[in-house]
Amino acid sequence: MTRVEILEKYKDIACHNLFCYSANYLMSKPKEGYEKEWNEANEEIKLLEELIAEQTE
């Protein structure tokens, strides 16, 4: 398993978490009471995407 594959795996998990905390299918806003978790998952996805981009350059 490569670093990129591991990062992609964690990104998939973060995306699943974001979906669970989202109020809609577009994942554009959090469910009431889950704003903190939604923001954390969103930040995690962005960071993982940056790490994946660095590894694939």
TATAFEN-V647382 format. One record per run of one state. SS is the DSSP state (hx for helix, st for strand, lp for the rest). FROM is the first residue (numbers start at 1). LEN is the number of residues. If there is no record, write none. Layout:
BEGIN
ss=SS from=FROM len=LEN
ss=SS from=FROM len=LEN
END
This chain:
BEGIN
ss=lp from=1 len=2
ss=hx from=3 len=19
ss=st from=22 len=1
ss=lp from=23 len=7
ss=st from=30 len=1
ss=lp from=31 len=4
ss=hx from=35 len=22
ss=lp from=57 len=1
END
